[in-house]
Amino acid sequence: MVVFHGDPCGIICLIIVYTAVFYADYVVVRHIVMPTMSDSLLGAGNVIIFNIIIFFIIISHIRSVFSDPGTVPIPKTGIDFSDHHAGQRLTRDNGWTVCMKCETYRPPRAHHCRVCRRCIKRMDHHCPWINNCVGELNQKFFIQFLFYVGIACFYSVSLVVASWMIGPVDKLAEAGLHQTRIIHSSILVIECILFGLFVVAIGCDQLQAILNDETAVEYVKRQGKHHRGYVNKWSLLAEVFGDGSPMLWLCPFTASSSSSSPSTVEEFII
């Protein structure tokens, strides 16, 4: 199910993301590589590698934005929750509970998102940078996005440093390009430091949450590790990235992890 939310904050963040990505690509190609490495295969190689990284950023981000994070489906027929409204607790097997905002049952570890206005399976948090929730079915793509942004930031700063070490500064000064290059390079470095530190911090939190078997929502609500016993760390990673080869875990073209919960509420009730 393709999803897109009209949240103003999320839309602004999407604009910021793509503005920053395309600006970095422009500066690297136009003001870093072309003036200093255009006469060698090194320049062509760096342009190709950097644009491949940009491509993976865009693909993983698009999949994070438009993938269903694990939305709990609304039942086709109404469910009587009058007993629940009256204060009587409804109990179901396997830890299923009732969301009174969605008026439906939800599986264990599902939580209601006030922005998406739906319950999300294994919801970690709602991220404005992808204008979507990070949940059971798209956390893989979100982590891939963080990883490739971090690689792009490191690579960009490395190219800036390398270009100033080997670049023909005198030739650039004669052409009147030296000052423009300084300005763009400085902005790019600041952008990379800010976004680089941000994605590293978020990425570490994501990996820690996976390995601890505890989402951000569960950590805040103290609903974490009690829901099941010890699970092998490798299995926890495989739940997010898939059962395939670890070599494919960073490939945004592979399918997302599959849910073990019933696909519909009617299927659960039956």
C-alpha positions in Angstrom: 0.0 0.0 0.0 1.5 3.3 -1.1 1.2 6.0 1.6 1.8 9.7 1.6 0.9 12.1 4.4 0.0 15.7 3.9 1.8 16.8 7.2 3.2 20.3 6.6 6.3 19.6 8.7 7.0 16.4 6.8 6.6 18.0 3.4 9.0 20.8 4.4 11.5 18.2 5.6 11.3 16.4 2.3 12.1 19.6 0.5 15.1 20.2 2.7 16.3 16.6 2.1 16.3 16.8 -1.6 17.6 20.4 -1.7 20.6 19.3 0.4 21.2 16.2 -1.7 21.1 17.9 -5.1 23.1 20.9 -3.8 25.8 18.5 -2.5 25.9 16.8 -5.9 26.1 20.1 -7.7 29.0 21.4 -5.6 31.0 18.1 -5.7 30.7 17.9 -9.5 30.9 21.6 -10.5 33.2 23.1 -7.8 35.2 20.2 -6.5 35.9 17.6 -9.2 35.7 19.6 -12.5 38.1 22.4 -11.5 40.8 20.0 -10.1 40.3 16.5 -11.4 38.7 16.9 -14.9 42.0 16.0 -16.7 42.3 12.5 -15.2 40.3 9.3 -14.7 40.3 10.1 -11.0 37.7 12.9 -11.6 35.4 10.7 -13.7 35.7 7.9 -11.2 34.8 10.2 -8.3 31.8 11.6 -10.1 30.5 8.2 -10.9 31.0 6.9 -7.4 29.4 9.9 -5.8 26.4 9.8 -8.0 25.9 6.1 -7.3 25.8 7.0 -3.6 23.3 9.8 -4.4 21.2 7.3 -6.4 21.1 4.9 -3.4 20.1 7.8 -1.1 17.2 8.7 -3.3 16.0 5.1 -3.8 16.2 4.2 -0.1 14.5 7.5 0.8 11.7 7.1 -1.7 11.0 3.6 -0.4 11.0 4.9 3.2 8.6 7.6 2.2 6.1 5.6 0.2 6.4 2.1 1.8 3.7 1.0 4.2 5.4 1.0 7.6 3.1 -1.7 8.8 -0.3 -0.1 9.1 -2.8 -2.2 11.0 -5.8 -2.6 8.6 -9.2 -1.3 9.5 -11.8 -4.1 9.5 -14.3 -4.1 6.7 -17.1 -4.7 9.1 -17.7 -2.8 12.3 -16.6 -4.4 15.6 -18.6 -4.0 18.8 -16.5 -2.4 21.5 -19.4 -1.5 23.8 -18.0 -3.7 26.6 -14.7 -2.0 26.3 -16.3 1.4 26.5 -18.2 0.2 29.6 -14.9 -0.4 31.3 -14.7 -4.2 30.8 -11.3 -5.3 29.6 -11.2 -7.2 26.3 -8.6 -9.9 26.3 -7.3 -11.7 23.3 -4.7 -14.4 22.7 -1.1 -13.5 21.8 -1.2 -10.0 23.3 -3.6 -8.3 20.9 -5.1 -5.1 22.3 -7.8 -2.6 21.3 -7.1 0.9 19.9 -10.0 3.1 20.7 -8.8 5.7 18.2 -8.8 3.3 15.3 -11.7 1.3 16.7 -9.9 -2.0 15.9 -7.7 -4.7 17.3 -4.0 -4.3 17.0 -1.2 -6.9 17.3 1.5 -6.8 20.0 4.0 -4.0 19.7 1.7 -1.9 17.5 1.1 1.7 18.5 -1.1 4.5 17.4 0.6 7.4 15.5 -1.1 10.7 16.0 0.3 12.0 12.6 -0.6 9.0 10.5 -3.8 8.5 12.6 -3.4 4.8 12.3 -1.8 2.0 14.4 1.6 0.9 13.1 3.1 -2.6 13.7 6.3 -2.4 15.7 6.3 1.4 15.4 9.6 3.0 16.3 8.8 6.7 15.8 7.2 9.1 13.2 10.0 10.7 11.3 9.4 14.0 9.5 12.4 13.5 7.3 10.6 10.7 5.5 7.1 12.1 6.2 6.2 8.6 7.4 6.4 6.3 10.4 9.4 4.0 10.9 7.8 0.6 11.5 8.0 -3.1 10.9 7.9 -2.9 7.1 10.1 0.1 6.3 12.7 0.3 9.0 15.2 -1.4 6.7 14.9 1.4 4.1 15.1 4.1 6.7 18.4 2.6 8.0 19.7 2.3 4.5 18.9 6.0 3.9 20.8 7.0 7.0 23.8 4.8 6.0 24.1 6.3 2.5 23.7 9.8 3.7 26.5 9.2 6.2 28.7 7.8 3.4 27.9 10.7 1.1 28.8 13.2 3.9 32.2 11.5 4.6 32.9 11.2 0.9 32.1 14.9 0.2 34.4 16.2 2.9 37.1 13.9 1.7 36.8 15.2 -1.8 36.9 18.8 -0.6 40.1 18.2 1.4 41.7 16.3 -1.5 40.8 18.9 -4.1 42.3 21.7 -2.0 45.5 19.6 -1.6 45.9 18.8 -5.3 43.9 21.6 -7.0 45.4 24.3 -9.2 44.6 27.2 -6.9 46.5 29.8 -9.0 44.6 28.8 -12.2 41.3 29.1 -10.3 42.2 32.5 -8.9 43.1 33.8 -12.4 39.7 32.6 -13.7 37.9 34.4 -10.8 36.5 31.1 -9.5 38.6 30.8 -6.3 36.2 32.8 -4.1 33.1 31.1 -5.4 34.7 27.7 -4.8 35.6 28.6 -1.2 32.0 29.7 -0.5 30.4 26.5 -1.9 33.0 24.2 -0.4 32.5 25.8 3.1 28.7 25.5 2.8 29.1 21.9 1.7 31.4 21.0 4.6 29.0 22.6 7.1 26.1 20.7 5.6 28.0 17.4 5.7 29.1 17.9 9.3 25.5 18.7 10.4 23.8 15.9 8.5 26.6 13.5 9.0 26.5 13.8 12.8 22.7 13.6 12.8 22.4 10.4 10.7 25.2 8.7 12.7 23.4 9.5 16.0 20.0 8.3 14.6 21.6 5.3 13.0 23.2 4.2 16.2 19.9 4.6 18.0 18.2 2.5 15.4 20.8 -0.3 15.6 20.7 -0.2 19.4 16.9 -0.5 19.4 17.0 -3.5 17.0 19.7 -5.3 19.0 17.9 -4.5 22.3 14.6 -5.7 20.8 13.0 -2.5 22.0 11.5 0.3 19.8 11.7 4.0 20.7 8.0 4.0 21.7 8.5 0.9 23.9 11.5 2.5 25.5 9.5 5.7 26.4 6.5 3.7 27.6 8.7 1.1 29.3 7.1 -1.7 27.2 10.3 -3.3 25.9 12.0 -6.6 26.5 9.3 -8.1 28.7 7.2 -9.1 25.6 9.4 -12.0 24.7 12.5 -13.8 25.9 16.1 -13.8 24.7 16.4 -13.6 20.9 19.7 -14.0 19.0 21.1 -10.7 17.9 21.6 -11.9 14.3 18.0 -13.0 14.2 16.9 -9.6 15.4 18.8 -8.0 12.5 17.3 -10.5 10.1 13.8 -9.6 11.2 14.5 -6.0 10.0 16.7 -6.6 6.9 15.3 -9.9 5.8 16.5 -13.5 5.8 18.6 -13.2 2.7 22.3 -12.7 2.5 23.7 -10.0 4.7 25.4 -8.7 1.5 22.0 -7.6 0.4 21.0 -5.9 3.6 22.1 -2.5 2.3 20.4 -2.9 -1.1 17.2 -0.8 -1.4 15.9 -2.8 -4.3 15.2 -6.0 -2.2 11.9 -6.6 -0.5 11.2 -5.3 3.0 10.8 -7.7 5.9 7.5 -9.6 6.0 5.1 -9.4 8.9 4.3 -12.4 11.0 1.0 -10.9 12.1 -2.3 -11.7 10.4 -2.8 -9.6 7.3 -6.3 -8.5 8.3 -8.2 -7.9 11.5 -10.9 -10.3 10.3 -8.3 -13.0 9.9 -7.2 -12.5 13.5 -10.8 -12.5 14.9 -11.5 -15.7 13.0 
